[in-house]
Amino acid sequence: MPDEQQDRATRAPLITAFEIENFKGIGRPVRVDLRPLTLLFGSNSAGKSTILHALCYAHEILSHRNVDAHATVLGGDQIDLGGFPNFVHGHDPKRKVRLRFELDMRGRDLPELAGLYSASAWEFDEPPLVGESAWVELVAEWKAGVAIVGSYIVGLDGRTVGRIGAGDGIEAELVVNLSHPLLEREKRDVANALSGTTSQVGEGPASEPYGGESQRLKVLLGSALPNLDRHLEIDAESWDDDELRRLQYRVSMLLVGVGRLLRQEVATLRYIGPLRDLESRDDLRRGNRGPLADEFVQELFYETVPPPRRWANGTAAWELLNESARHNTEVVRDTSRWLSHADRLDTGYELRVRTVVELPGDEPLVAGILDSRQFKTTRAGSDRPEPEANQSPSEILRAADPSLVDALVDRIRNGVRSRVELVSTRIDRPVRTFDVGVGISQLLPVVVAALDPNRPTITAIEQPELHVHPRLQVELGDLFAQRAVKGGIFLIETHSEHLLLRLMRRMRQTSDKTLPEGAPGLLPQDVAVLFVEPDGSETLVREMPLNERGELVKAWPGGFFEEDLREIF
């Protein structure tokens, strides 16, 4: 599969793993390694959803500086965190919530930052180099009745670059690891500026494994989280301008630039909750353009259609389908094939694009035709017709003022819309999702999200198998596998043994070289099966490794998925 391997290499996700500590049911640090297909299994209330919610919380911090989060943009009406005192582990405000993200920096450039006042005139000897890997750590805490980011730490190639700690006022403390290989020039500048009086941080606590020479500086920040669009403002008035600007530029690019890459990645995360709504008839009537608030958020922050929070309840899938019908039918076509073809989901339904005309009910001639009344102009310059005897629509149009007819024609031209309809292949008629099995309405947003050609790097889905027949759950495994090998990550919280069995089968067929034509091939590095289980008041996550034949290397803990054997024997 050389082409597939090349595709994966060119579209490698930024986030390779993340850790969670003291968030909801997770107390001790929990690590989640991400692969193209990452499946979260476990009993109810074990903490599987908590892992997905932590990503939504990270987005609140990075994109909106919302540390005391209740609702979340990505979670929409599906997630209510309840504020820091509620979601901190054990409801203990003395604890600190820690989120750490490990990043693949290969082939990535750091983004440009604003604010370095002489950057346009200042020539730096070389752009900041980045290594192969990085990590960003966010620590949220409750301080004086307010939730804040208490520390922000960035590392590159396994070594800490720097840490920003929250202060008491407008200044925060920046500790720069001058022993890092990427800061050799800055180490000399600091030595020159301070006559070699750099301080020794020593080994420090586990979250600050600096060692060697480090320098404490003051930065103008109200919290530990920097503005991820601007260079750091270092408070060092006695320094030489050139030395300060070099330090400010390099340290900002490494600390802030890496954080900005993470923010961009998390902002595109697509979360689909466990309860998907039926399509909105109001959305269909207005062509699936979301309400004003959604369009405002979309325009200012995301520039995507539809806004992220409407994916949480699945309504965004219909918006995307109707948008595709107007501009590019690829998503509609592919979704319809997956729904209807015998070798795929074979649900008995397909999608069709129907052209309709939307006209306002208060348009004079439209109102007249609807009321079956004749209208005429009663006085010169008046566009308000008055009713006469009931007549047919054609008679109404012939008798109407030409200016009203012209206005109606313009309205018709501007009112043409393409609308996607669900069609029963058994009776060849359009049907409403309200009138078919609830499983179809739950399934469709998952299929659309997977087939979206602009699918973001991480698609997080809770219970894609909800209300879906076991045969369809198996076929969902092929859908996810087929799309995962094209790039990106599916992070799936599920109870479906059927979905997993299909993935295991494809791994075995790939190993045995018996893969059917058109079926997706899978390798061990493509699939991560994580078992989430409670341990007293804590949550544990353990990986259930699969070998190249798709076989579990070790048994499920506690007899998980053994109910069928017990019932039979």
VEXVEX-948902 format. One record per residue (C-alpha): y, x, z. Coordinates in Angstrom, 3 decimals. Layout:
% VEXVEX-948902
         Y         X         Z
         Y         X         Z
...
END
This chain:
% VEXVEX-948902
         Y         X         Z
     0.000     0.000     0.000
     2.558     2.667    -0.966
     5.234     0.173    -2.040
     4.988    -1.700     1.243
     5.197     1.518     3.227
     8.324     2.541     1.337
     9.881    -0.867     1.979
     9.236    -0.534     5.687
    10.752     2.948     5.762
    13.971     1.863     4.062
    14.391    -1.184     6.281
    13.427     0.302     9.639
    14.870    -1.804    12.479
    17.455    -0.199    14.727
    15.894    -1.419    18.004
    12.416    -0.020    18.588
    11.957    -1.064    22.225
    13.866    -2.483    25.164
    13.517    -2.597    28.940
    14.461    -5.389    31.329
    14.963    -5.130    35.081
    16.027    -7.749    37.645
    16.514   -10.525    35.097
    15.145   -13.957    36.051
    11.432   -13.586    36.905
    11.366    -9.907    35.932
    12.003    -7.611    38.890
    10.507    -4.187    38.317
    11.311    -2.668    34.897
     9.387    -4.206    31.998
     9.174    -2.488    28.624
     8.717    -4.269    25.293
     7.808    -2.122    22.293
     8.721    -3.855    19.043
     6.589    -3.883    15.919
     6.928    -6.026    12.791
     4.743    -8.675    14.441
     5.235    -8.711    18.215
     3.352   -11.520    19.947
     3.928   -12.557    23.555
     0.976   -14.293    25.197
     0.531   -15.490    28.751
     0.231   -18.523    30.959
     3.006   -21.056    31.456
     5.956   -19.750    33.486
     4.633   -16.200    33.243
     7.957   -14.917    31.889
     7.453   -14.857    28.120
    10.653   -16.774    27.368
    12.561   -14.534    29.766
    12.068   -11.630    27.372
    13.725   -13.559    24.536
    16.486   -14.831    26.818
    17.304   -11.257    27.822
    18.177   -10.472    24.198
    20.501   -13.473    24.088
    22.131   -12.256    27.305
    22.625    -8.777    25.840
    24.462   -10.409    22.942
    26.737   -12.223    25.388
    27.657    -8.930    27.040
    28.115    -6.846    23.900
    29.815    -9.391    21.643
    31.685   -11.591    24.122
    31.908    -9.495    27.316
    30.379   -12.515    29.022
    28.511   -11.007    31.977
    28.415   -14.178    34.092
    26.704   -16.105    31.300
    25.702   -19.744    31.478
    25.281   -20.979    27.904
    24.732   -18.421    25.166
    25.899   -18.379    21.560
    22.481   -17.448    20.203
    20.624   -19.852    22.495
    22.805   -22.877    21.728
    21.642   -25.916    23.673
    18.215   -24.371    24.268
    19.217   -21.751    26.852
    21.282   -22.187    30.021
    21.165   -19.048    32.129
    23.172   -20.634    34.942
    25.412   -17.675    35.756
    24.691   -14.272    37.314
    23.718   -15.500    40.833
    21.152   -17.773    39.184
    19.521   -15.389    36.688
    19.548   -12.191    38.753
    16.019   -11.642    40.059
    15.340   -13.412    43.331
    18.853   -14.910    43.195
    19.888   -11.783    45.077
    23.444   -10.763    44.060
    22.867    -7.312    45.562
    20.461    -6.540    42.715
    21.627    -5.166    39.385
    20.441    -6.452    36.013
    19.539    -3.555    33.733
    18.978    -3.783    29.980
    18.070    -0.649    28.048
    17.608    -0.449    24.275
    15.886     2.368    22.416
    17.196     2.922    18.892
    15.977     4.544    15.693
    18.961     6.524    14.385
    17.305     8.050    11.327
    19.411     7.616     8.212
    22.245     5.858    10.076
    25.930     6.693    10.141
    28.169     5.981    13.090
    30.875     3.380    12.357
    34.538     4.258    12.176
    36.604     3.396    15.255
    40.266     2.470    15.591
    42.877     3.674    18.037
    42.949     7.478    17.802
    46.707     7.650    17.294
    46.741    10.740    15.084
    43.355    10.283    13.443
    44.865     9.813     9.981
    46.550    13.186    10.162
    43.989    15.027    12.224
    41.189    16.807    10.384
    38.018    17.318    12.364
    35.849    20.234    11.385
    32.746    18.083    10.902
    31.604    14.496    11.402
    29.654    13.796    14.590
    25.981    14.405    14.086
    23.397    12.007    15.448
    19.777    12.758    16.066
    16.665    10.745    15.362
    16.768     8.507    18.412
    19.237     7.028    20.865
    19.345     4.638    23.772
    21.963     2.406    25.349
    21.757     1.095    28.891
    23.804    -1.784    30.320
    23.869    -2.472    34.047
    25.380    -5.781    35.172
    26.242    -6.351    38.810
    27.986    -8.778    41.148
    31.091    -7.242    42.680
    33.666    -9.025    44.813
    32.517   -12.405    43.538
    32.645   -11.404    39.868
    29.930   -10.309    37.439
    30.852    -7.035    35.741
    29.245    -4.288    33.697
    28.909    -1.644    36.378
    27.706     1.153    34.120
    27.256     1.896    30.442
    25.070     4.847    29.483
    24.249     6.355    26.085
    21.706     9.023    25.247
    20.684    10.797    22.055
    17.408    12.588    21.332
    16.120    12.052    24.850
    19.169    13.426    26.678
    22.072    11.558    28.199
    25.377    11.987    26.375
    27.557    10.226    28.898
    28.008     7.459    31.410
    30.938     5.153    32.089
    31.093     3.677    35.576
    33.327     0.795    36.603
    36.306     1.665    38.782
    38.430    -0.423    41.111
    41.403    -0.847    38.822
    42.301    -0.216    35.204
    40.570     3.161    35.178
    36.837     3.809    34.866
    34.999     7.075    35.361
    33.470     8.824    32.373
    30.879    11.526    33.005
    30.196    13.597    29.884
    27.086    15.743    29.622
    28.513    18.941    28.205
    25.027    20.455    28.099
    24.040    18.131    25.275
    23.550    20.084    22.018
    25.846    17.685    20.153
    28.760    18.552    22.470
    28.790    22.370    22.245
    32.294    22.472    20.739
    33.605    20.055    23.343
    32.067    22.172    26.100
    34.181    25.121    24.951
    37.296    22.941    24.729
    36.825    21.671    28.259
    36.257    25.188    29.537
    39.469    26.338    27.860
    41.466    23.364    29.084
    40.313    23.650    32.686
    39.960    27.437    32.849
    36.202    27.180    33.238
    36.300    24.876    36.262
    33.848    22.316    34.943
    31.993    20.500    37.662
    28.277    20.404    38.255
    26.728    16.939    38.428
    23.263    18.353    39.103
    20.108    16.349    38.613
    21.655    13.134    39.920
    19.830     9.810    40.206
    17.250     8.740    37.652
    19.782     6.863    35.557
    21.881    10.043    35.210
    19.455    12.850    34.245
    22.221    15.190    33.124
    21.611    18.550    34.688
    23.669    21.492    33.576
    27.403    21.226    33.104
    29.103    17.871    33.089
    32.710    16.775    33.241
    34.184    13.795    35.033
    37.119    12.160    33.285
    39.173     9.001    33.661
    39.263     6.412    30.870
    41.555     3.399    30.650
    39.064     0.552    30.948
    38.888    -2.535    33.114
    35.088    -2.285    33.291
    32.340     0.129    32.360
    31.831    -1.553    28.986
    34.154     0.115    26.447
    35.884    -1.662    23.603
    33.253    -1.126    20.924
    35.844    -1.177    18.138
    38.152     1.561    19.462
    38.126     5.144    20.603
    38.116     5.774    24.337
    41.512     6.362    25.900
    40.965     9.445    28.034
    43.506    10.001    30.806
    44.111    13.774    30.699
    47.842    14.338    30.301
    47.766    18.051    31.116
    45.372    18.901    28.310
    46.342    20.451    25.004
    46.624    17.674    22.400
    44.180    19.291    19.970
    41.558    19.843    22.627
    41.937    16.319    23.975
    41.741    14.719    20.550
    38.605    16.640    19.652
    36.967    15.577    22.897
    38.188    12.011    22.522
    36.957    11.781    18.945
    33.481    13.249    19.434
    32.684    11.576    22.748
    33.986     8.210    21.528
    31.962     8.369    18.346
    28.788     9.115    20.277
    29.244     6.742    23.207
    31.118     3.900    21.555
    29.729     4.283    18.026
    26.101     3.974    19.136
    26.979     0.950    21.249
    28.704    -0.668    18.317
    25.588    -0.232    16.158
    23.600    -1.968    18.892
    26.141    -4.782    19.085
    25.914    -5.360    15.339
    22.131    -5.495    15.485
    21.949    -7.877    18.443
    24.642   -10.131    16.939
    22.403   -10.849    13.961
    19.408   -11.785    16.098
    18.056   -15.237    15.206
    16.615   -17.249    18.076
    14.629   -20.454    17.480
    13.853   -22.428    20.603
    10.678   -24.325    21.513
    12.067   -27.799    20.751
    13.392   -28.145    17.212
    15.509   -31.182    16.355
    14.854   -33.570    13.495
    17.262   -33.212    10.593
    20.682   -34.723    11.224
    21.589   -37.604     8.949
    25.246   -36.916     9.727
    24.783   -33.328     8.554
    23.220   -34.553     5.313
    26.068   -36.961     4.651
    28.634   -34.205     5.011
    26.581   -31.744     2.988
    25.299   -29.930     6.068
    28.570   -28.281     6.897
    28.560   -27.940    10.674
    31.221   -29.480    12.926
    34.646   -27.881    13.116
    33.812   -25.825    16.201
    30.807   -24.278    14.479
    32.805   -23.475    11.344
    35.509   -21.862    13.487
    32.989   -19.639    15.265
    31.293   -18.912    11.965
    34.508   -17.870    10.221
    35.854   -15.674    13.000
    32.742   -13.924    14.234
    29.763   -14.186    11.956
    30.692   -14.919     8.323
    27.227   -16.379     7.879
    25.937   -19.829     7.027
    24.936   -21.418     9.277
    26.232   -20.235    12.694
    23.604   -18.592    14.935
    23.508   -21.197    17.700
    22.392   -23.906    15.283
    19.206   -21.943    14.660
    18.249   -22.422    18.303
    17.457   -26.121    17.793
    16.339   -25.740    14.178
    19.141   -27.749    12.537
    20.372   -24.621    10.806
    17.242   -24.696     8.640
    18.431   -27.868     6.918
    21.895   -26.371     6.539
    20.411   -23.300     4.876
    18.250   -25.433     2.576
    21.221   -27.509     1.425
    23.354   -24.406     1.008
    20.577   -22.883    -1.074
    20.364   -26.041    -3.184
    24.033   -25.685    -4.069
    24.024   -21.995    -4.910
    20.540   -20.499    -5.154
    17.342   -22.502    -4.949
    15.147   -19.575    -3.872
    14.762   -20.690    -0.247
    14.115   -24.319    -1.258
    11.524   -23.275    -3.850
     9.682   -20.880    -1.543
     9.704   -23.298     1.390
     8.375   -26.089    -0.802
     5.537   -23.873    -2.032
     4.515   -22.948     1.490
     4.603   -26.568     2.597
     2.705   -28.009    -0.348
     0.343   -25.483    -1.993
    -3.352   -25.791    -1.224
    -3.728   -22.067    -0.514
    -0.865   -22.125     1.976
     0.096   -24.722     4.586
    -0.900   -27.704     2.410
     0.959   -30.196     4.617
     1.114   -32.968     2.021
     4.879   -32.602     1.685
     7.246   -30.683    -0.557
    10.991   -30.273    -0.985
    13.078   -31.521    -3.871
    16.733   -31.109    -4.686
    18.545   -34.357    -5.423
    22.063   -34.599    -6.841
    24.230   -37.207    -5.139
    27.886   -38.212    -5.242
    29.793   -38.556    -1.981
    32.801   -40.874    -2.088
    35.066   -41.968     0.761
    34.681   -45.627     1.673
    38.456   -46.118     1.790
    38.917   -45.143    -1.870
    40.491   -48.349    -3.340
    38.067   -48.850    -6.223
    35.083   -47.819    -4.131
    36.006   -50.357    -1.458
    36.511   -52.970    -4.131
    33.135   -52.341    -5.749
    31.422   -52.370    -2.376
    33.063   -55.705    -1.608
    32.445   -56.963    -5.170
    36.112   -57.857    -5.495
    38.578   -57.369    -8.330
    41.650   -55.295    -7.609
    44.887   -55.066    -9.508
    48.251   -53.466    -8.960
    50.639   -56.047    -7.550
    53.887   -54.205    -8.083
    55.175   -51.169    -9.929
    54.378   -47.901    -8.210
    52.006   -49.523    -5.718
    48.496   -48.120    -5.438
    47.363   -50.829    -3.069
    45.327   -53.387    -4.982
    44.759   -56.867    -3.682
    41.533   -58.852    -3.928
    40.933   -61.660    -6.387
    37.773   -63.553    -7.319
    34.463   -61.748    -6.992
    33.510   -59.907   -10.153
    30.994   -57.282   -11.228
    31.751   -53.545   -10.767
    32.253   -53.082   -14.543
    34.810   -55.898   -14.622
    36.575   -54.401   -11.640
    36.876   -51.044   -13.410
    38.111   -52.575   -16.675
    40.795   -54.548   -14.875
    41.905   -51.734   -12.579
    45.056   -49.716   -12.997
    44.284   -46.612   -15.152
    45.715   -44.307   -12.499
    43.178   -45.598    -9.980
    40.351   -45.081   -12.460
    41.507   -41.515   -13.107
    41.656   -40.866    -9.354
    38.134   -42.238    -8.963
    36.834   -39.978   -11.748
    38.354   -36.955    -9.987
    36.759   -38.035    -6.752
    33.380   -38.322    -8.438
    33.685   -34.873    -9.961
    34.603   -33.370    -6.607
    32.023   -35.389    -4.727
    28.901   -34.140    -6.493
    26.506   -32.629    -3.963
    23.002   -31.246    -4.022
    20.801   -32.442    -1.187
    17.319   -31.369    -0.198
    14.812   -34.110     0.526
    11.360   -34.061     2.037
     8.923   -35.696    -0.374
     5.411   -36.954     0.352
     3.111   -35.626    -2.365
     0.654   -38.415    -1.597
     3.013   -41.231    -2.605
     5.557   -39.139    -4.555
     8.468   -40.574    -2.607
    11.184   -39.107    -0.381
    10.599   -39.572     3.336
    12.641   -38.891     6.448
    11.441   -36.412     9.032
    11.954   -39.247    11.509
     9.146   -41.115     9.767
     6.532   -38.353     9.449
     4.455   -36.517    12.028
     6.613   -34.588    14.489
     4.732   -31.401    13.622
     6.430   -31.229    10.217
     9.907   -31.324    11.751
     8.888   -28.595    14.215
     7.273   -26.481    11.509
     9.975   -26.594     8.840
    12.675   -24.540    10.684
    10.096   -21.808    11.345
     9.090   -21.655     7.671
    12.709   -21.605     6.464
    13.671   -18.870     8.925
    10.753   -16.715     7.812
    11.487   -17.175     4.105
    15.246   -16.663     4.312
    15.995   -13.673     2.022
    18.872   -12.795     4.358
    16.665   -12.919     7.427
    18.094   -10.687    10.177
    16.242    -7.723    11.607
    14.885    -9.641    14.612
    13.733   -13.261    14.452
    12.725   -14.521    17.894
    10.719   -17.756    17.947
     9.348   -19.729    20.857
     6.091   -21.556    20.183
     6.113   -21.787    16.378
     2.814   -23.667    16.640
     4.330   -26.576    18.599
     2.767   -29.937    17.531
     1.028   -28.176    14.630
    -2.630   -28.616    13.652
    -4.885   -25.551    14.256
    -5.432   -25.099    10.503
    -1.683   -24.817     9.995
    -1.388   -22.399    12.905
    -3.824   -20.106    11.124
    -1.779   -20.254     7.931
     1.365   -19.465     9.899
    -0.250   -16.122    10.624
    -0.236   -15.354     6.901
     3.381   -16.464     6.568
     4.542   -14.129     9.323
     2.381   -11.265     8.049
     3.585   -11.634     4.471
     7.235   -11.574     5.512
     6.867    -8.866     8.171
     5.595    -6.265     5.714
     8.854    -6.743     3.782
    10.865    -5.553     6.777
    12.240    -6.831    10.051
    10.614    -8.006    13.258
     9.132   -11.317    14.358
     9.201   -11.569    18.155
     7.004   -14.591    18.832
     6.303   -16.316    22.129
     3.101   -18.261    21.581
    -0.048   -19.833    23.021
    -1.805   -19.940    19.654
    -5.137   -18.144    19.508
    -5.478   -19.437    15.943
    -2.393   -17.545    14.766
    -3.683   -14.340    16.318
    -7.147   -14.779    14.813
    -5.662   -14.840    11.298
    -3.756   -11.621    11.943
    -6.897    -9.974    13.306
    -8.815   -11.124    10.235
    -6.241    -9.627     7.870
    -6.428    -6.330     9.756
   -10.223    -6.305     9.423
   -10.043    -7.123     5.702
    -7.446    -4.397     5.183
    -9.719    -1.884     6.897
   -12.807    -3.038     4.969
   -10.877    -3.258     1.686
   -11.974    -6.897     1.284
    -8.483    -8.361     1.366
    -8.216   -11.420    -0.929
    -5.727   -11.189    -3.782
    -2.261   -12.112    -2.595
    -3.164   -11.938     1.115
    -0.964    -9.684     3.282
    -2.483    -6.443     4.508
    -1.950    -5.407     8.122
    -2.325    -2.105     9.946
    -2.509    -1.486    13.709
     1.103    -0.273    13.755
     2.218    -3.625    12.342
     1.063    -5.753    15.265
     1.793    -5.637    18.992
     0.013    -8.112    21.265
     1.678    -8.226    24.672
     0.228   -10.100    27.617
     2.815   -11.373    30.107
     1.490   -12.246    33.541
     2.886   -13.001    36.992
     2.251   -10.532    39.802
     3.442   -12.217    42.955
     7.179   -12.657    42.490
     7.210   -10.112    39.677
     6.362   -10.219    35.969
     4.150    -7.651    34.275
     3.800    -6.925    30.561
     0.746    -5.093    29.306
    -0.155    -4.285    25.726
    -3.474    -5.513    24.347
    -4.136    -2.884    21.662
    -5.932    -3.752    18.433
    -7.951    -1.229    16.468
    -7.776    -0.916    12.686
   -10.390    -3.681    12.328
    -8.250    -6.080    14.327
   -10.507    -5.982    17.362
    -9.171    -6.004    20.903
    -9.752    -2.635    22.520
    -9.938    -4.238    25.976
   -10.681    -7.743    27.233
    -8.019   -10.314    27.993
    -7.022   -10.181    31.667
    -8.253   -13.009    33.849
   -10.421   -14.589    31.158
    -7.456   -15.600    28.990
    -8.610   -17.466    25.845
   -12.137   -17.918    27.213
   -11.875   -21.681    27.756
   -13.752   -22.432    24.521
   -16.773   -20.385    25.645
   -16.805   -22.035    29.073
   -16.642   -25.501    27.529
   -19.478   -24.769    25.070
   -21.846   -22.945    27.414
END
